[in-house]
Amino acid sequence: IITIHNYIYIYIYNINVYTQADEEIWNKRQIGYVYILSTSLAVLFLAQPFLPAGYDGWMLAAFASVWGLGNVGLPCGMFGERIGKSFSRHVGHILYMTFSALVIYGIYLLAVHADPTHSASVPALALPSLGLTWEGVFGLIGVLVSFGHLFFWVKCCYTGVDRDREA
């Protein structure tokens, strides 16, 4: 009788642990989704006046596509089954990477188009021996951050640490 009782207790305990782990993974993803989808709109509205004249429509269309993809991925993770949750997981990685790129690009635009009357304007980058420009510096930052996102996305796919238990 004690042995059966212990097995039942261990089984119920394991179910609760898996349920809590699944909820923690999903809660982290859901918080990330809401944070990125809301904050990216604020960044877009702040950076929109600085977008290049010929490319602003394309950049806004790309933003709308990624933002729309995130708005589909969020309910897929909430209400979807195995495929929907996997889709949500991968869309989350895309959102993190593109949000990082948007923020870096926004900071680049602020650095290049700083108000000259403002006392803390960005001076010209004076490293002629390296041949660096602001485009090169922020481009390098963007490439390194994107590489980091891609590396950890592949690592998460390989290890499954961000995977829902039932997905």
C-alpha positions as CSV (number, residue, x, y, z in Angstrom):
1,I,0.0,0.0,0.0
2,I,2.8,2.4,0.8
3,T,4.6,1.6,-2.5
4,I,1.5,2.3,-4.6
5,H,0.8,5.5,-2.7
6,N,4.4,6.6,-3.3
7,Y,4.2,5.9,-7.0
8,I,0.9,7.8,-7.3
9,Y,2.5,10.7,-5.4
10,I,5.6,10.8,-7.6
11,Y,3.4,10.6,-10.7
12,I,1.2,13.5,-9.6
13,Y,4.3,15.5,-8.6
14,N,5.9,14.9,-12.0
15,I,2.7,16.1,-13.8
16,N,2.8,19.3,-11.7
17,V,6.4,19.9,-12.4
18,Y,6.0,19.5,-16.2
19,T,2.9,21.7,-16.1
20,Q,4.8,24.4,-14.2
21,A,7.8,24.1,-16.6
22,D,5.5,24.4,-19.6
23,E,3.8,27.4,-18.1
24,E,7.2,29.1,-17.4
25,I,8.4,28.6,-21.0
26,W,5.1,29.9,-22.4
27,N,5.0,32.8,-19.9
28,K,8.5,33.9,-20.9
29,R,7.6,33.7,-24.6
30,Q,4.3,35.5,-24.0
31,I,6.0,38.3,-22.1
32,G,8.6,38.6,-24.8
33,Y,5.9,38.8,-27.5
34,V,3.9,41.5,-25.8
35,Y,7.0,43.5,-24.9
36,I,8.4,43.4,-28.4
37,L,5.1,44.0,-30.3
38,S,4.3,47.0,-28.1
39,T,7.8,48.5,-27.8
40,S,8.6,48.1,-31.5
41,L,5.7,50.4,-32.3
42,A,7.1,53.1,-30.1
43,V,10.6,52.7,-31.6
44,L,9.0,52.9,-35.1
45,F,7.1,56.1,-34.4
46,L,10.2,57.7,-32.9
47,A,12.5,56.7,-35.8
48,Q,10.0,57.3,-38.6
49,P,10.9,60.9,-39.3
50,F,14.5,59.8,-39.9
51,L,13.8,57.0,-42.4
52,P,15.5,57.5,-45.8
53,A,13.1,59.2,-48.2
54,G,13.2,56.6,-50.9
55,Y,13.0,53.6,-48.7
56,D,10.5,54.6,-46.0
57,G,7.6,52.8,-47.6
58,W,9.5,49.6,-48.0
59,M,10.8,49.7,-44.5
60,L,7.3,50.3,-43.1
61,A,6.0,47.4,-45.2
62,A,8.8,45.1,-43.8
63,F,8.0,46.3,-40.3
64,A,4.3,45.6,-40.8
65,S,5.0,42.1,-42.2
66,V,7.1,41.1,-39.2
67,W,4.7,42.8,-36.7
68,G,1.8,41.0,-38.4
69,L,3.7,37.7,-38.2
70,G,4.1,38.3,-34.5
71,N,0.4,39.0,-34.1
72,V,-0.3,35.6,-35.7
73,G,2.4,33.8,-33.7
74,L,1.1,35.0,-30.3
75,P,-2.4,33.3,-30.5
76,C,-0.9,30.3,-32.2
77,G,1.2,29.8,-29.1
78,M,-1.7,30.4,-26.8
79,F,-4.4,28.3,-28.5
80,G,-2.5,26.1,-31.0
81,E,-1.5,22.5,-30.8
82,R,1.9,21.1,-31.6
83,I,2.4,22.9,-34.9
84,G,1.0,26.2,-33.7
85,K,3.3,26.2,-30.6
86,S,6.3,25.4,-32.7
87,F,5.4,28.1,-35.2
88,S,5.0,30.5,-32.2
89,R,8.4,29.5,-30.9
90,H,10.2,30.2,-34.2
91,V,8.3,33.5,-34.8
92,G,9.4,34.6,-31.3
93,H,13.1,34.2,-32.4
94,I,12.4,36.2,-35.6
95,L,10.7,38.9,-33.5
96,Y,13.7,39.1,-31.1
97,M,16.2,39.4,-34.0
98,T,14.2,41.9,-36.0
99,F,13.5,44.0,-32.9
100,S,17.2,44.1,-32.1
101,A,17.9,45.2,-35.7
102,L,15.2,47.9,-35.5
103,V,16.6,49.3,-32.2
104,I,20.1,49.3,-33.6
105,Y,18.9,51.0,-36.8
106,G,17.0,53.6,-34.7
107,I,20.1,54.4,-32.7
108,Y,22.1,54.7,-35.9
109,L,19.5,57.1,-37.3
110,L,19.6,59.2,-34.2
111,A,23.4,59.2,-34.3
112,V,23.7,60.3,-37.9
113,H,20.8,62.7,-37.9
114,A,21.5,64.3,-34.5
115,D,20.3,67.9,-34.1
116,P,23.4,70.1,-34.7
117,T,22.1,72.7,-32.3
118,H,22.0,70.1,-29.5
119,S,25.1,70.3,-27.3
120,A,25.6,66.5,-27.2
121,S,25.5,65.9,-30.9
122,V,27.6,63.0,-32.2
123,P,31.0,64.2,-33.6
124,A,32.4,62.8,-36.8
125,L,34.0,59.5,-36.4
126,A,37.7,60.3,-36.5
127,L,39.4,56.9,-37.2
128,P,40.7,57.4,-40.7
129,S,43.4,54.7,-40.3
130,L,40.7,52.1,-39.8
131,G,38.4,53.5,-42.5
132,L,35.3,53.3,-40.2
133,T,32.2,55.3,-40.7
134,W,29.0,55.4,-38.6
135,E,27.4,53.1,-41.2
136,G,30.2,50.6,-40.7
137,V,30.2,50.8,-36.9
138,F,26.4,50.3,-36.6
139,G,26.5,47.8,-39.5
140,L,29.1,45.7,-37.6
141,I,27.0,45.9,-34.4
142,G,23.9,44.8,-36.3
143,V,25.7,41.9,-37.9
144,L,27.2,40.7,-34.6
145,V,23.9,40.9,-32.8
146,S,22.1,39.1,-35.6
147,F,24.7,36.4,-35.6
148,G,24.2,36.0,-31.9
149,H,20.5,35.6,-32.3
150,L,20.9,33.1,-35.1
151,F,23.5,31.1,-33.1
152,F,21.2,30.8,-30.1
153,W,18.2,30.1,-32.3
154,V,20.0,27.1,-33.8
155,K,21.2,26.1,-30.4
156,C,17.6,26.3,-29.0
157,C,16.4,24.2,-31.9
158,Y,19.1,21.6,-31.3
159,T,18.7,21.4,-27.5
160,G,15.0,22.2,-27.3
161,V,15.3,24.4,-24.2
162,D,12.6,26.8,-25.5
163,R,10.3,24.0,-26.7
164,D,7.0,23.4,-25.1
165,R,6.8,19.9,-23.6
166,E,3.9,18.8,-25.7
167,A,5.2,20.5,-28.9
